[in-house]
Amino acid sequence: MRTVEIVVLLVAVATVVAAFAGRLRVPAPSLLVAAGLGVGLVPGAPAVHVPPAVVSLVVLPPLLYAASEELAWRDLRATWRPVAVLAVGLVLASAAAVAAVAGAVASLSASMAFVLGAVLASTDPVAVSALGRRLRLPARVQALVQAESLFNDGTSLVLFQIAVSLAVGGTAAMNPAGMLLHGAGQFAVLAGGGAAAGAVVAVGAIVVRRRITDPVLETVAALLTPYVVYLLGETLHVSGVTAVIVAGLAIGAWRAKITTAQTRLQLHSVYQTVIFVLEAVVFALIGLELPTLVRDLG
Protein backbone atom coordinates (compact mmCIF):
# COMPACT_ATOMS: atom_id res chain seq x y z
CA MET A 1 0.00 0.00 0.00
CA ARG A 2 2.89 2.36 0.75
CA THR A 3 4.12 1.96 -2.85
CA VAL A 4 0.71 2.87 -4.25
CA GLU A 5 0.55 5.94 -2.01
CA ILE A 6 3.98 7.10 -3.15
CA VAL A 7 3.12 6.70 -6.85
CA VAL A 8 -0.16 8.60 -6.45
CA LEU A 9 1.64 11.36 -4.55
CA LEU A 10 4.33 11.60 -7.22
CA VAL A 11 1.77 11.90 -10.02
CA ALA A 12 -0.11 14.59 -8.10
CA VAL A 13 3.11 16.54 -7.45
CA ALA A 14 4.13 16.16 -11.08
CA THR A 15 0.82 17.59 -12.28
CA VAL A 16 1.25 20.67 -10.10
CA VAL A 17 4.92 21.08 -11.06
CA ALA A 18 4.18 20.73 -14.78
CA ALA A 19 1.49 23.40 -14.49
CA PHE A 20 4.03 25.90 -13.13
CA ALA A 21 6.99 24.78 -15.28
CA GLY A 22 5.67 26.56 -18.36
CA ARG A 23 5.28 29.85 -16.53
CA LEU A 24 8.74 29.62 -15.00
CA ARG A 25 10.27 28.60 -18.35
CA VAL A 26 12.10 25.76 -16.66
CA PRO A 27 12.00 22.17 -17.99
CA ALA A 28 9.46 20.18 -16.00
CA PRO A 29 11.87 17.24 -15.40
CA SER A 30 14.32 19.54 -13.61
CA LEU A 31 11.57 20.82 -11.32
CA LEU A 32 10.37 17.26 -10.71
CA VAL A 33 13.85 16.17 -9.60
CA ALA A 34 14.06 19.21 -7.30
CA ALA A 35 10.60 18.51 -5.87
CA GLY A 36 11.45 14.86 -5.25
CA LEU A 37 14.72 15.86 -3.61
CA GLY A 38 12.88 18.31 -1.36
CA VAL A 39 10.43 15.62 -0.26
CA GLY A 40 13.26 13.14 0.29
CA LEU A 41 15.09 15.58 2.59
CA VAL A 42 12.04 16.07 4.84
CA PRO A 43 12.68 14.42 8.24
CA GLY A 44 10.72 11.20 8.53
CA ALA A 45 10.35 10.74 4.78
CA PRO A 46 10.24 7.06 3.84
CA ALA A 47 13.37 5.52 2.36
CA VAL A 48 12.76 4.77 -1.31
CA HIS A 49 14.55 2.00 -3.20
CA VAL A 50 13.54 1.43 -6.82
CA PRO A 51 14.70 -1.90 -8.29
CA PRO A 52 16.40 -1.35 -11.66
CA ALA A 53 14.19 -4.03 -13.19
CA VAL A 54 11.12 -1.87 -12.54
CA VAL A 55 12.53 1.01 -14.58
CA SER A 56 13.91 -1.16 -17.39
CA LEU A 57 10.75 -3.27 -17.75
CA VAL A 58 7.86 -0.96 -16.81
CA VAL A 59 9.07 2.51 -17.76
CA LEU A 60 11.66 2.22 -20.52
CA PRO A 61 9.82 0.25 -23.27
CA PRO A 62 6.81 2.59 -23.76
CA LEU A 63 8.97 5.73 -23.62
CA LEU A 64 11.39 4.43 -26.27
CA TYR A 65 8.56 3.03 -28.39
CA ALA A 66 6.60 6.29 -28.38
CA ALA A 67 9.68 8.35 -29.29
CA SER A 68 10.69 6.01 -32.13
CA GLU A 69 7.15 5.75 -33.51
CA GLU A 70 6.90 9.54 -33.73
CA LEU A 71 10.18 9.84 -35.64
CA ALA A 72 9.38 10.24 -39.33
CA TRP A 73 11.31 8.09 -41.79
CA ARG A 74 11.76 11.15 -44.02
CA ASP A 75 13.60 12.98 -41.25
CA LEU A 76 15.64 9.91 -40.37
CA ARG A 77 16.75 9.38 -43.98
CA ALA A 78 17.76 13.01 -44.25
CA THR A 79 19.91 12.92 -41.10
CA TRP A 80 21.09 9.31 -40.83
CA ARG A 81 24.79 10.07 -41.43
CA PRO A 82 25.26 12.62 -38.63
CA VAL A 83 22.92 10.56 -36.41
CA ALA A 84 25.11 7.48 -36.90
CA VAL A 85 28.27 9.43 -36.15
CA LEU A 86 26.84 11.07 -33.04
CA ALA A 87 24.73 8.23 -31.64
CA VAL A 88 27.30 5.47 -32.18
CA GLY A 89 30.71 6.96 -32.82
CA LEU A 90 30.51 9.76 -30.28
CA VAL A 91 29.01 7.51 -27.60
CA LEU A 92 31.80 4.96 -28.10
CA ALA A 93 34.42 7.71 -28.01
CA SER A 94 32.89 9.23 -24.87
CA ALA A 95 32.79 5.85 -23.13
CA ALA A 96 36.42 5.21 -24.03
CA ALA A 97 37.50 8.66 -22.83
CA VAL A 98 35.67 8.30 -19.50
CA ALA A 99 37.10 4.81 -19.04
CA ALA A 100 40.63 6.08 -19.70
CA VAL A 101 40.29 8.96 -17.24
CA ALA A 102 38.67 6.75 -14.59
CA GLY A 103 41.42 4.17 -14.95
CA ALA A 104 44.14 6.81 -14.62
CA VAL A 105 42.57 8.88 -11.82
CA ALA A 106 40.66 6.33 -9.75
CA SER A 107 42.88 3.31 -10.50
CA LEU A 108 39.89 1.26 -11.64
CA SER A 109 40.34 -1.96 -13.56
CA ALA A 110 39.74 -1.78 -17.31
CA SER A 111 36.40 -3.59 -17.08
CA MET A 112 35.06 -1.44 -14.22
CA ALA A 113 36.25 1.75 -15.95
CA PHE A 114 34.36 0.61 -19.05
CA VAL A 115 31.20 0.18 -16.96
CA LEU A 116 31.52 3.76 -15.73
CA GLY A 117 32.19 4.99 -19.26
CA ALA A 118 29.09 3.23 -20.59
CA VAL A 119 26.96 4.77 -17.85
CA LEU A 120 28.18 8.31 -18.54
CA ALA A 121 28.54 8.15 -22.33
CA SER A 122 24.97 9.04 -23.25
CA THR A 123 23.66 12.51 -22.46
CA ASP A 124 20.12 13.11 -21.23
CA PRO A 125 18.17 14.42 -24.24
CA VAL A 126 15.44 16.16 -22.22
CA ALA A 127 17.29 19.41 -21.54
CA VAL A 128 18.71 19.53 -25.08
CA SER A 129 15.28 19.06 -26.67
CA ALA A 130 13.72 21.68 -24.42
CA LEU A 131 16.48 24.16 -25.24
CA GLY A 132 16.09 23.43 -28.95
CA ARG A 133 12.38 24.19 -28.87
CA ARG A 134 12.99 27.38 -26.91
CA LEU A 135 15.62 28.54 -29.44
CA ARG A 136 13.30 27.65 -32.35
CA LEU A 137 15.88 25.56 -34.13
CA PRO A 138 15.31 24.63 -37.78
CA ALA A 139 13.21 21.53 -38.36
CA ARG A 140 16.20 19.55 -39.70
CA VAL A 141 18.32 20.33 -36.64
CA GLN A 142 15.44 19.49 -34.31
CA ALA A 143 14.93 16.15 -36.10
CA LEU A 144 18.66 15.46 -35.78
CA VAL A 145 18.52 16.09 -32.03
CA GLN A 146 15.46 13.85 -31.61
CA ALA A 147 16.92 10.97 -33.64
CA GLU A 148 20.34 11.21 -32.02
CA SER A 149 18.87 11.27 -28.51
CA LEU A 150 16.85 8.15 -29.31
CA PHE A 151 19.69 6.11 -30.78
CA ASN A 152 22.39 7.19 -28.34
CA ASP A 153 20.25 5.82 -25.51
CA GLY A 154 20.09 2.50 -27.32
CA THR A 155 23.84 2.50 -27.98
CA SER A 156 24.76 3.34 -24.40
CA LEU A 157 22.43 0.70 -22.95
CA VAL A 158 23.91 -1.96 -25.23
CA LEU A 159 27.38 -0.79 -24.18
CA PHE A 160 26.34 -1.05 -20.54
CA GLN A 161 25.22 -4.66 -21.04
CA ILE A 162 28.57 -5.46 -22.63
CA ALA A 163 30.49 -3.66 -19.90
CA VAL A 164 28.71 -5.52 -17.11
CA SER A 165 29.29 -8.87 -18.82
CA LEU A 166 32.98 -8.03 -19.19
CA ALA A 167 33.21 -7.06 -15.52
CA VAL A 168 31.49 -10.14 -14.07
CA GLY A 169 31.99 -12.75 -16.78
CA GLY A 170 35.61 -13.58 -16.18
CA THR A 171 37.00 -11.47 -19.04
CA ALA A 172 38.67 -8.90 -16.80
CA ALA A 173 42.01 -10.62 -17.30
CA MET A 174 41.91 -10.16 -21.08
CA ASN A 175 44.35 -7.83 -22.77
CA PRO A 176 42.86 -4.64 -24.31
CA ALA A 177 42.77 -6.13 -27.81
CA GLY A 178 40.94 -9.22 -26.56
CA MET A 179 38.43 -7.10 -24.65
CA LEU A 180 37.88 -4.97 -27.75
CA LEU A 181 37.20 -7.98 -29.96
CA HIS A 182 34.95 -9.57 -27.35
CA GLY A 183 33.02 -6.32 -26.90
CA ALA A 184 32.63 -5.80 -30.66
CA GLY A 185 31.28 -9.32 -31.07
CA GLN A 186 28.81 -8.84 -28.24
CA PHE A 187 27.73 -5.48 -29.66
CA ALA A 188 27.00 -7.08 -33.02
CA VAL A 189 25.02 -9.92 -31.45
CA LEU A 190 23.04 -7.71 -29.06
CA ALA A 191 22.26 -4.95 -31.56
CA GLY A 192 21.70 -7.21 -34.57
CA GLY A 193 19.61 -9.71 -32.65
CA GLY A 194 17.57 -6.93 -31.09
CA ALA A 195 16.92 -5.37 -34.49
CA ALA A 196 15.79 -8.74 -35.88
CA ALA A 197 13.48 -9.36 -32.91
CA GLY A 198 11.97 -5.88 -33.26
CA ALA A 199 11.39 -6.39 -36.99
CA VAL A 200 9.64 -9.74 -36.43
CA VAL A 201 7.30 -8.34 -33.77
CA ALA A 202 6.63 -5.25 -35.90
CA VAL A 203 5.50 -7.43 -38.82
CA GLY A 204 3.20 -9.40 -36.53
CA ALA A 205 1.81 -6.25 -34.93
CA ILE A 206 1.11 -4.68 -38.33
CA VAL A 207 -0.72 -7.81 -39.53
CA VAL A 208 -2.83 -7.98 -36.36
CA ARG A 209 -3.64 -4.27 -36.15
CA ARG A 210 -4.76 -4.13 -39.79
CA ARG A 211 -7.52 -6.57 -38.85
CA ILE A 212 -8.66 -4.79 -35.69
CA THR A 213 -11.58 -2.42 -36.14
CA ASP A 214 -12.31 -1.61 -32.49
CA PRO A 215 -10.33 1.51 -31.41
CA VAL A 216 -10.21 0.28 -27.80
CA LEU A 217 -8.67 -3.07 -28.78
CA GLU A 218 -6.19 -1.32 -31.05
CA THR A 219 -5.18 0.98 -28.21
CA VAL A 220 -4.60 -2.03 -25.97
CA ALA A 221 -2.54 -3.71 -28.71
CA ALA A 222 -0.45 -0.57 -29.16
CA LEU A 223 0.21 -0.33 -25.41
CA LEU A 224 1.22 -4.00 -25.19
CA THR A 225 3.53 -3.95 -28.22
CA PRO A 226 6.61 -2.32 -26.57
CA TYR A 227 6.43 -4.72 -23.62
CA VAL A 228 6.11 -7.75 -25.90
CA VAL A 229 9.07 -6.58 -27.98
CA TYR A 230 11.24 -5.86 -24.96
CA LEU A 231 10.45 -9.16 -23.24
CA LEU A 232 11.16 -11.07 -26.46
CA GLY A 233 14.54 -9.39 -26.79
CA GLU A 234 15.46 -10.09 -23.18
CA THR A 235 14.27 -13.70 -23.47
CA LEU A 236 16.48 -14.21 -26.52
CA HIS A 237 19.40 -12.54 -24.66
CA VAL A 238 19.67 -9.73 -27.21
CA SER A 239 19.09 -6.00 -26.78
CA GLY A 240 15.47 -5.38 -25.82
CA VAL A 241 16.08 -1.65 -26.19
CA THR A 242 17.18 -2.00 -29.81
CA ALA A 243 14.21 -4.27 -30.47
CA VAL A 244 11.77 -1.66 -29.13
CA ILE A 245 13.34 1.13 -31.21
CA VAL A 246 13.25 -0.90 -34.44
CA ALA A 247 9.67 -2.00 -33.83
CA GLY A 248 8.58 1.57 -33.12
CA LEU A 249 10.23 2.88 -36.29
CA ALA A 250 8.68 0.13 -38.45
CA ILE A 251 5.18 0.45 -37.02
CA GLY A 252 5.38 4.24 -37.17
CA ALA A 253 6.18 4.05 -40.89
CA TRP A 254 3.03 1.94 -41.48
CA ARG A 255 0.82 3.77 -39.00
CA ALA A 256 -1.23 5.64 -41.62
CA LYS A 257 -1.99 2.37 -43.44
CA ILE A 258 -3.05 0.26 -40.46
CA THR A 259 -5.14 2.73 -38.45
CA THR A 260 -7.79 5.34 -39.09
CA ALA A 261 -7.36 9.02 -38.29
CA GLN A 262 -9.78 8.72 -35.36
CA THR A 263 -7.82 5.82 -33.88
CA ARG A 264 -4.53 7.68 -34.30
CA LEU A 265 -5.92 10.66 -32.41
CA GLN A 266 -7.07 8.38 -29.61
CA LEU A 267 -3.73 6.58 -29.50
CA HIS A 268 -1.88 9.89 -29.39
CA SER A 269 -3.94 11.11 -26.43
CA VAL A 270 -3.53 7.84 -24.53
CA TYR A 271 0.21 7.66 -25.14
CA GLN A 272 0.75 11.28 -24.14
CA THR A 273 -0.99 10.55 -20.84
CA VAL A 274 1.00 7.37 -20.24
CA ILE A 275 4.28 9.09 -21.09
CA PHE A 276 3.54 12.01 -18.78
CA VAL A 277 2.76 9.69 -15.86
CA LEU A 278 5.84 7.51 -16.42
CA GLU A 279 8.24 10.43 -16.88
CA ALA A 280 6.75 12.22 -13.88
CA VAL A 281 7.22 9.22 -11.64
CA VAL A 282 10.76 8.52 -12.89
CA PHE A 283 12.10 12.06 -12.54
CA ALA A 284 10.46 12.55 -9.15
CA LEU A 285 11.87 9.22 -7.96
CA ILE A 286 15.37 10.36 -8.97
CA GLY A 287 15.17 13.22 -6.49
CA LEU A 288 13.28 11.19 -3.88
CA GLU A 289 15.76 8.29 -3.92
CA LEU A 290 18.92 10.42 -3.99
CA PRO A 291 19.07 11.17 -0.22
CA THR A 292 18.63 7.47 0.53
CA LEU A 293 21.43 6.50 -1.86
CA VAL A 294 23.77 9.09 -0.35
CA ARG A 295 23.01 7.91 3.21
CA ASP A 296 23.65 4.29 2.19
CA LEU A 297 27.18 5.20 1.05
CA GLY A 298 28.26 5.39 4.70
C-alpha angles and dihedrals in degrees: 000000000000090000092053091049092051093049092049090048092049093051091049092049091047092053091053093044093048090051091057097037093077093052093047092046090228122130109261094228091060091052091046092054090048092048092049091048091051092052091046092054093053110110110255094022111149118257109250123208117177115195110229090230090065092058096042095046106031104029109026103056099057093043093052092042094051093048094048094045091054093051108100118227089224091060092044093052091049094052105028096113098056089037091056092048094047101037097044110016097040093044091051091047092048092049091050092048093049091046091051093049093044091050092049098041104032098029092233121166116258093254095048091045088053090053090054091046092052091050094051100035098086119066122219106257096203098084093041093052092047091050091048093054091047091051091047094232119195115274093249093053092046090051090049091053092048095048094044093049090052097049097039089059089054092047094049093047091051088048090051091054090051092046093051092048090051091050098048103023100076096259095111090100093059120112116248093261092052092048090049093052092044091049093047091051092049091047091054093048096045097043097038094044091047092051091050092049091049092049092050093050091044091056091049093046092050092050092048097044093050087063097046115095100172110091091209093055091046090052090052090049091050092050092049096047099079092048092049091049094047094047091048091052093048092046090053090047093241130116110297089187093058090046092054093048094049092046091049093050093048096046091044090055090054096038096106091052099048102041138044124242091252092053092048091054090050092047091049092053093047094047093047089054093047092047092049092051094046095046091045093053094045097049093043090049090054090062094037094051097042097081090050092050092049092049091049090058089075 
